[in-house]
Structure formats: C-alpha cells, structure tokens
C-alpha cells in the first residue's frame, strides 16, 4: 500500500497537480528530508549546503510514492499533446515528465511511434539534422538514413519544438524503456534516448 495518498481514485491530471504542489512546497523549504546528505561523508558534507539536498530528496521520496500509487491503482502516466508545424498538426501520447509509464502506456507509445516519426519527416524536409552527442553537450551533423536506422531500433518517439521569429528547432526523441528514466539516460541499458535536432539550413541547435 502506498502511504501518502488517501483517496483511491486520483486521475492522471490530479497526480500531476499533486506533484506540482508538492514540488513547490519542497522548493519553499516546507518539506525537508532531514536525514539527507550530499555525499554521505560527514567531513565533506560540512562544506556543502544541505538544505538544497534535503528539499530535493524530500520531493524525490514523494514522487516515488506517487509512482507506487500509479502502479497500485493503474493510473496512466500518459498526457496527450497537440503540435502544429508548417500547417500540419498531430495529436500524440507522451508520458508526463513527473510520472512513469505503466505497461499498457508503453504499448500505446509503441503504437504511436510510426505516426510521430512520419510527422517529423514531413515537417523537417530540407532542414539540417543534428544528433546529440556527449550527453547533449554537443551536436553532430547526421543524415535522414542514419535517423531512420536509429528509429527502427527504438520503441517509442516524442516531439518538441522551439520557435522564434527567425529560428525553428524540431526535436525528435527516440527512446526505449521507461521515458522517465530514458530522458537523461540514467538507467542505461535498461532505458535511454537518442535526440535528433532539425534546424533551418545553416543554423545550429540551441536545446
């Protein structure tokens, strides 16, 4: 039994709001995990500000309990996104960044991968393609053939865009395993992501 939530029928949207509220409370210092230390070494920890670690750990503990609740009561982590680019629109499933994917959620993501990748192809024609390298610290030019090879071995896809007056970047995330873990490649090889950035010719990715 997950101890933090008394109500037995929270929706996905309600869990997202609960987590947002709790995160704010932790940031304000209203929630602290007093036992949390930065390194576990008492000599080193004397020189590290502890309240930030205590706030972070308090929120992580609460988030883990919400993930437990999701699994116990079968609450989906999926939210539906709408993206419009160059006169084309797509509605697609995404796991909220603070929730986990249930097994049935992962199946929905897998079924949506082809349509997401196809949409990305349509809106990135004649754009320069870059692949994230060195954990997102740099970018390397790539080709559509290489992107397609990466996409074939991945389980799911996600989209994001950054747009200004003279700039457009369309990000395609291709991943496997739990999206919550895959975003930062924290649990390789169980979960992970490749990021492909499409930008207008002559420009470089900014995200």
Backbone torsions as a table, in degrees:
resi	resn	phi	psi	omega
1	UNK	NA	132.1	177.2
2	UNK	-83.5	122.3	-166.2
3	UNK	-80.2	-14.5	-166.0
4	UNK	-89.2	-18.1	-173.0
5	UNK	-120.3	117.5	-176.5
6	UNK	-80.1	-38.1	-178.1
7	UNK	-67.9	144.7	-172.9
8	UNK	-99.6	3.4	-173.5
9	UNK	-142.5	48.9	175.6
10	UNK	-70.2	141.9	175.9
11	UNK	-88.7	171.6	175.6
12	UNK	-57.3	-47.2	-178.9
13	UNK	-61.5	-38.6	179.9
14	UNK	-67.6	-39.7	178.3
15	UNK	-64.6	-38.8	177.8
16	UNK	-61.3	-43.0	179.7
17	UNK	-68.4	-40.6	177.6
18	UNK	-58.8	-44.2	179.7
19	UNK	-66.4	-39.4	178.3
20	UNK	-62.4	-42.3	178.9
21	UNK	-64.3	-42.9	-179.0
22	UNK	-67.0	-38.1	178.4
23	UNK	-61.5	-42.7	178.0
24	UNK	-63.3	-40.2	178.9
25	UNK	-63.4	-40.4	179.3
26	UNK	-67.6	-41.3	179.5
27	UNK	-63.1	-33.7	179.1
28	UNK	-79.0	-4.9	-179.2
29	UNK	84.1	11.5	179.3
30	UNK	-78.1	-16.7	176.2
31	UNK	-127.9	126.5	177.5
32	UNK	-136.8	141.7	170.3
33	UNK	-100.0	95.8	-169.4
34	UNK	-60.5	-31.5	-176.6
35	UNK	-77.0	-9.5	-175.6
36	UNK	-72.0	135.9	174.8
37	UNK	-129.6	161.0	-174.7
38	UNK	-73.5	-42.7	-173.3
39	UNK	-125.0	-18.5	-173.7
40	UNK	88.2	-9.2	178.0
41	UNK	-99.5	113.5	-174.2
42	UNK	-60.9	-29.8	179.9
43	UNK	-71.0	-45.8	178.7
44	UNK	-66.4	-42.1	-175.1
45	UNK	-64.9	-20.2	177.0
46	UNK	-61.9	-26.6	-175.4
47	UNK	-101.3	6.5	-178.6
48	UNK	-116.5	132.3	179.1
49	UNK	-65.1	119.4	-169.6
50	UNK	-85.8	-24.1	-171.9
51	UNK	-65.7	-32.4	177.5
52	UNK	-63.4	-42.4	177.6
53	UNK	-64.4	-40.8	-179.0
54	UNK	-66.6	-38.6	176.5
55	UNK	-64.5	-46.9	-178.5
56	UNK	-61.1	-47.9	-178.3
57	UNK	-65.6	-35.3	178.4
58	UNK	-62.8	-43.4	179.5
59	UNK	-68.1	-40.8	-179.9
60	UNK	-61.7	-38.9	177.2
61	UNK	-63.6	-43.8	180.0
62	UNK	-64.7	-43.3	179.9
63	UNK	-62.5	-39.7	177.9
64	UNK	-62.5	-37.4	177.9
65	UNK	-66.8	-37.7	176.6
66	UNK	-65.1	-39.9	177.0
67	UNK	-62.5	-38.3	175.6
68	UNK	-61.6	-42.9	178.8
69	UNK	-61.5	-43.3	177.7
70	UNK	-54.7	-47.5	-177.5
71	UNK	-67.7	-39.6	-176.4
72	UNK	-68.9	-38.0	-175.2
73	UNK	-109.7	6.0	174.7
74	UNK	67.0	38.2	-179.8
75	UNK	-89.0	118.9	-177.0
76	UNK	-62.4	149.5	173.3
77	UNK	-97.5	3.8	-174.1
78	UNK	-81.4	135.1	165.8
79	UNK	-121.9	150.3	-178.4
80	UNK	-101.7	128.6	-179.1
81	UNK	-107.3	151.2	175.6
82	UNK	-121.1	126.8	179.9
83	UNK	-130.2	130.9	177.1
84	UNK	-121.3	127.8	-179.6
85	UNK	-144.2	131.3	174.0
86	UNK	52.5	38.6	177.9
87	UNK	79.7	3.3	179.1
88	UNK	-114.5	145.0	-177.9
89	UNK	-128.5	151.9	176.1
90	UNK	-144.8	142.7	170.5
91	UNK	-111.5	127.9	-173.7
92	UNK	-146.8	155.4	-179.5
93	UNK	-85.9	145.7	177.8
94	UNK	-144.9	145.7	174.7
95	UNK	-84.7	126.0	178.0
96	UNK	-55.0	141.2	-172.1
97	UNK	-62.5	-18.2	-178.6
98	UNK	-102.5	-2.7	-178.8
99	UNK	-113.5	172.7	176.2
100	UNK	-110.5	163.9	176.5
101	UNK	-93.7	128.2	170.9
102	UNK	-76.0	163.9	179.1
103	UNK	-53.1	-40.2	179.7
104	UNK	-70.6	-28.5	175.1
105	UNK	-64.7	-43.5	-180.0
106	UNK	-61.2	-35.7	177.3
107	UNK	-65.8	-38.6	177.3
108	UNK	-64.3	-42.3	178.2
109	UNK	-61.9	-41.6	-179.5
110	UNK	-63.6	-40.0	179.7
111	UNK	-67.1	-28.0	-177.8
112	UNK	-86.4	-11.4	-172.9
113	UNK	-57.3	-46.9	-175.3
114	UNK	-60.9	-43.2	-178.4
115	UNK	-69.7	-34.0	178.2
116	UNK	-66.8	-46.4	179.9
117	UNK	-64.7	-39.8	178.7
118	UNK	-63.1	-42.3	177.3
119	UNK	-61.9	-44.3	179.0
120	UNK	-58.9	-42.3	177.2
121	UNK	-58.2	-44.7	-175.8
122	UNK	-64.1	-38.2	-173.4
123	UNK	-94.1	-0.5	-179.9
124	UNK	-114.5	13.5	178.6
125	UNK	-57.1	132.1	178.1
126	UNK	68.7	10.8	174.3
127	UNK	-91.3	155.9	175.1
128	UNK	-79.2	140.1	-177.6
129	UNK	-112.8	132.8	178.0
130	UNK	-127.7	144.0	175.5
131	UNK	-107.7	133.4	176.9
132	UNK	-66.6	136.4	176.1
133	UNK	-133.5	167.4	-178.5
134	UNK	46.9	52.7	175.6
135	UNK	58.4	39.7	176.4
136	UNK	80.9	4.5	-179.8
137	UNK	-81.6	-16.3	-179.7
138	UNK	-148.7	172.7	-177.5
139	UNK	-134.4	147.6	179.1
140	UNK	-130.0	132.2	177.3
141	UNK	-56.0	139.5	179.0
142	UNK	-138.2	178.4	-177.3
143	UNK	-119.7	163.7	178.9
144	UNK	-63.1	-38.2	177.9
145	UNK	-60.3	-41.7	179.0
146	UNK	-66.5	-39.1	177.6
147	UNK	-62.8	-43.0	-179.9
148	UNK	-62.6	-36.9	178.3
149	UNK	-66.4	-39.9	176.9
150	UNK	-63.9	-45.2	-177.3
151	UNK	-60.6	-35.8	-177.4
152	UNK	-62.6	-31.7	-176.2
153	UNK	-97.2	2.8	179.5
154	UNK	-97.4	160.6	-176.0
155	UNK	-92.0	-34.5	-174.1
156	UNK	-148.5	170.0	-178.5
157	UNK	-139.0	157.9	177.6
158	UNK	-144.8	159.5	-176.0
159	UNK	-129.5	153.4	173.0
160	UNK	-158.3	153.3	178.2
161	UNK	-137.5	149.5	169.8
162	UNK	-124.6	123.9	-173.4
163	UNK	-136.7	130.4	173.2
164	UNK	-131.5	-175.7	-175.6
165	UNK	-56.5	-44.1	-176.4
166	UNK	-120.5	24.2	-176.5
167	UNK	-147.7	139.3	174.6
168	UNK	-143.6	127.4	173.3
169	UNK	-127.9	127.9	179.9
170	UNK	-117.0	116.6	-175.5
171	UNK	-100.4	128.9	174.0
172	UNK	-111.2	116.4	175.0
173	UNK	-97.7	126.0	177.3
174	UNK	-117.5	122.6	-172.3
175	UNK	-143.3	177.0	175.2
176	UNK	-143.6	156.5	179.7
177	UNK	76.5	-161.1	-178.5
178	UNK	-66.5	120.1	178.2
179	UNK	-56.8	-35.5	-179.2
180	UNK	-60.9	-34.2	178.2
181	UNK	-89.2	-29.8	-175.0
182	UNK	-70.7	-27.1	-173.0
183	UNK	-55.2	-39.0	-177.4
184	UNK	-116.6	15.4	178.6
185	UNK	53.4	40.4	-177.3
186	UNK	-77.8	-20.6	-173.1
187	UNK	-126.4	39.0	174.7
188	UNK	-60.5	141.3	1.2
189	UNK	-93.7	10.9	-177.1
190	UNK	-68.7	-37.8	179.7
191	UNK	-145.7	147.8	179.4
192	UNK	-175.1	173.6	-176.7
193	UNK	-141.5	152.3	165.1
194	UNK	-117.3	140.6	-179.2
195	UNK	-117.9	126.9	177.8
196	UNK	-114.9	124.9	-176.9
197	UNK	-108.8	124.6	174.7
198	UNK	-106.4	127.0	179.6
199	UNK	-133.6	162.2	178.0
200	UNK	-63.5	149.5	-176.8
201	UNK	-51.4	132.0	178.8
202	UNK	88.5	-8.3	178.9
203	UNK	-97.7	167.4	178.2
204	UNK	-121.5	151.2	176.8
205	UNK	-60.6	149.3	176.0
206	UNK	-114.8	-11.0	-177.3
207	UNK	-127.2	NA	NA
